[in-house]
Amino acid sequence: MLSLSDRIRALFAADATDDAVTDGGVAVNETVDTDAGPAAGPGGADAERGDETNEADGLNVDDGVLLDGVGSAVFMLDADGEVVAWNAAMAAITGVDAAEAVGHADPGALVGRRDGAGETLAERVLAHPETAHREYDVTLDDEALSRYADEGEIVGPDGETRYLSYTATPLYEGDDLVGAVETVEDRTESVLNEESIRAFSDELHETLESLVAGDLSARASFDDEHDVLDERLTEGMTDGLNRVAANFEDTAAGVDEQTARLKTAVDDAVDAAEDIAENVGEQNELLTEGVSEMQTFSASMEEVAATAEQVDAAAEQAREAANEGLDASEDASEATADVTEIGEELVTSVTDLGERMDDIEAVVEVISDVAEQTNLLALNANIEAARAGKDGDGFAVVAEEVKTLADETRQHTEQITENIDQLQTQTDSTVIAAEESHQQIDHAADQIDDVLAAFDDIAAAIDEAADGIGEVSRATDDQAATVEELTATIEDVRGRAEETEGAADRIVAATDEQTDAIEGLSARVSELREDRETGAARADGGARPE
């Protein structure tokens, strides 16, 4: 029968590769000397062996040295749950030495777990060596060895909490459960390090959340109560975060100021855009009125152009009539010359003279007609000059002169007519008054010369008037074309003004949107400023902003 010490040797010191039990646990090599005696209980032979030599395997290793050399805290229970082995590492963790622990029937009290588990993991494994993971909230760490794992807390000999991890394995002799061995790892340093890291992370996270929530005065500070983290690392990170927060706070203050300026500028832009829209609207209305007036003026100019064309045609007719009158005057002059030549034969040519008088009368009628037409032409010219306004002043003077000449011509023709009547009346007494008739004929020749000269003047005046009227007609046509072009230009300007008005409306809408955005930004900055002031007030009061 193997002692539990031998089993510990087999578990921790031997390779035990030949006799692994199929149902888990640990079996020892059967070649070990069985004459070592029965398993010792508390205070029995196993505790008294001390420095005895294990003759079966040839090793001279003290059991305490063997347990202390495994590198972990270890204790072992027999099948009854009593402590049969307790190494120095366990004594260091619990403050209970091996002399006190070995033979103790309540190992849970020795370990002093604070997590509510009154039993050690080894005790649980003894109770349910193959199903402890199902019976208790523990982990099956190695199914082949039926090794279980768990974690817990104890109060160390220094009064401080220690965080431990446990592994327990059942021990078998053949198919019989003869005990359990438990190793204990002190993970306090790792747990405290994790807690410090978590606390440091929480401090940074809370500071960042405060900054995100708008408390720009939030600053990180950390005191490692476990004193396990690198102080240079924690101070470097908190200082870096605090510098970023301070820079962000300064930036927010600058944004606040710039936002106020931007809001003022946008308000001014909105006012200007609204003024532009209003002015463009008024301009568009004025352009619409201008287009209407120009269209009316264009229609009037077209009428003037048409009238000018008619006047031009009348002037051309007057020109032709004047030329005809000039020709008639020349004929009259030639006829008068003939009358003068035959004056001496007047007596014998009374009949011929009468016929000539008839011819003269016809010519005088033509002249009278021409004079009347000229007078009418001059009257029409005066009318057109009055319509043309200042531009027709010169033409009115010419027309007045033409009228004067026409009146004189009419007077002369009337005088000639009277003379011819007298000549016809006196035809019967022509012989008696031959000399008087000759004198009258000479006088008529002089008058005809005057008429001829007057007709020359009339023809020249009519030519000049016709040329002026032609120029007026052409100028009127040009003005009408210019008015049409101007009207088209104004309409184009009105179209552009409408586009400008639409653009101004869009500008107003855009500036309204900018105003809304700026107001939203300003409100947000105000909230940040209020949060900053609140945070500063709390900081002055010694309380950290939540």
C-alpha angles and dihedrals in degrees: 000000000000121000119232088248088059089050091052088051090051092048100046106020107034129067092226094191098145105058110038109160114238095222095054133257124086129293125195129227110273091217091076112111110267093195091083087100134247123320109286122233127211109321090004132128093295091062092045098051092088107156098000116141121244098229094186096065098023094237123136099199125141113233092231091050089049093053093042090053097059091083095234139076107269137180131169134209128205123227090276092056096251121139111254099165133030121167131208093260089060090050090052092051098044103026089234115118125216094256090060096039103046110090093018112139096202108056090167090067090051093052093045100208115197098196095085095260105128092186130064119240089251090057090052091049090051089053095048110012096172102030106034091119090059097041095046135028094260134120126251097227099177119013094191092058095030087236117168132198134205141158133224149148133252137178108249126218089265091059092250124125115256124200113216139183120208136202122186131186128188118235121220135192103199104313094334122103106229102169148313134253123211129194120201124204119196105223095168094117091051092048094047090047090051091048091050091048090048092048091048091048091048091051092051091044093049091048091051091047090051090051091048090048089056103263096129091174092066113120131181123240127171134189112187101219091188092046093219103120126083104265092208090056096048094044091047092053095044092046090049092050091046091051090051090048092049091049090048091049090051090046091050090051089051090047089051091055094043090047090055090050092045091049090052091049092048091048089053090047090051091051091047092047091050090049089050091050091049093047092046090051091052090045090051091052091050091049090050090053090045092052090051092049092046090051089053091046090048090054090049091049090051089054090048090049091051091049091047090054089052091049089049090053091048090049090052090052089049089051090054092046091050091051090050090049090050090051090048090050090053089050089050090051091052090047090051089052089053090049090052092050092052094040090102089054091049095112095054094038101051091127091050089047091053090053089048090051088055089053091048090050090053091050091048089053089052090050090048090051091049090049091051091048090047090050090051090047091051090049091051090047090053090051093050090045089054090051092049091057117201092354089063098050094100092044090051091056091052091046090051091052090049089051091050092051090047090052090049090048091050090050091050093048090049089051090048089050091053090049092050089050089052090048091051090048091050096043090103089055095042093111091053093046099037094129091047089047090050090053091048090050090051088049090049089051090054091049092049090051088053090049090049090052090046091051089052088055092045092050091049092047092048090049090051091045091048091050090049092048089049090052090047090051093049091045090050090051090050090048091050090051090047091050090051091050091046090049090051090048092050090048089051090048089050090052090051090046089055089051089048090050090052090048090049090051089051090049090052090049091048092048089049089054090047089050091053091048092048091047089051091048091046091051091049091048089049089053090050090049092049091047089049091051091046091049091049091050091051091046090053088051090055096247123119113235111254 
